[in-house]
């Protein structure tokens, strides 16, 4: 099952750029042409949004918060790996 299309395409981009300030320009320049990066940014935005909502719920569901914290961190790693891989291909 595919993830739901975000209502506002700029939100995933903004979320990723806010997290990765040092490479925000690189993300912005690649987001349109790089489908993998776009999908990673979409997934990252959804994970962060879900995490924020889980932290507001009462009673708090610590297991779900931990799960989405790990998921967001894993997606962050994937974004960085993807950007580094893309930069290496440019130079090669």
C-alpha positions as CSV (number, residue, x, y, z in Angstrom):
1,X,0.0,0.0,0.0
2,X,1.5,3.4,-1.0
3,X,1.8,6.2,1.4
4,X,-0.8,8.9,1.2
5,X,0.2,11.9,-1.0
6,X,1.0,14.9,1.3
7,X,-1.5,17.7,1.0
8,X,1.3,20.3,0.6
9,X,4.4,19.2,-1.3
10,X,6.5,21.9,0.3
11,X,6.1,20.6,3.9
12,X,8.3,17.5,3.5
13,X,10.9,19.6,1.9
14,X,10.7,22.2,4.7
15,X,10.9,19.5,7.3
16,X,14.1,18.0,5.8
17,X,15.7,21.3,5.2
18,X,15.1,22.4,8.8
19,X,16.8,19.2,10.0
20,X,19.7,19.4,7.6
21,X,20.4,23.1,7.5
22,X,24.0,22.6,6.2
23,X,22.8,20.9,3.1
24,X,19.4,22.6,2.7
25,X,20.4,24.2,-0.6
26,X,21.5,20.8,-2.0
27,X,18.2,19.2,-0.9
28,X,16.2,22.1,-2.5
29,X,18.2,21.8,-5.8
30,X,17.7,18.0,-6.0
31,X,14.2,17.5,-4.8
32,X,12.4,18.0,-8.1
33,X,14.6,15.6,-10.2
34,X,15.4,13.1,-7.5
35,X,12.5,10.8,-6.8
36,X,14.3,8.8,-4.2
37,X,15.2,12.0,-2.2
38,X,11.6,13.3,-2.6
39,X,10.2,10.0,-1.2
40,X,12.7,10.1,1.7
41,X,11.7,13.6,2.5
42,X,8.0,12.7,2.3
43,X,8.6,9.7,4.6
44,X,10.7,11.8,7.0
45,X,8.0,14.5,7.2
46,X,5.3,11.9,7.9
47,X,7.5,10.2,10.6
48,X,8.2,13.5,12.3
49,X,4.5,14.6,12.1
50,X,3.4,11.3,13.6
51,X,6.0,11.5,16.4
52,X,4.8,15.1,17.3
53,X,1.2,13.9,17.4
54,X,2.1,10.8,19.5
55,X,3.9,13.1,22.1
56,X,0.7,15.1,22.5
57,X,-1.5,12.1,23.1
58,X,-2.7,11.2,26.6
59,X,-2.0,8.7,27.9
60,X,1.5,8.7,26.3
61,X,2.4,5.6,24.3
62,X,6.1,5.3,25.0
63,X,6.5,2.3,22.8
64,X,5.1,4.1,19.8
65,X,7.1,7.2,20.5
66,X,10.3,5.1,20.7
67,X,9.3,3.4,17.4
68,X,8.8,6.6,15.5
69,X,11.9,8.2,17.0
70,X,14.0,5.3,15.7
71,X,12.2,5.5,12.3
72,X,12.8,9.2,12.0
73,X,16.5,8.7,12.8
74,X,16.8,5.9,10.3
75,X,15.3,8.1,7.6
76,X,17.7,10.9,8.5
77,X,20.6,8.5,8.0
78,X,19.1,7.4,4.6
79,X,18.8,11.0,3.5
80,X,22.4,11.8,4.3
81,X,23.6,8.5,2.7
82,X,21.6,9.3,-0.4
83,X,22.9,12.9,-0.6
84,X,26.5,11.8,-0.2
85,X,26.0,9.1,-2.8
86,X,24.5,11.6,-5.2
87,X,27.4,14.1,-4.6
88,X,30.0,11.3,-5.3
89,X,28.3,10.5,-8.6
90,X,28.5,14.2,-9.6
91,X,32.2,14.2,-9.2
92,X,32.9,10.9,-10.8
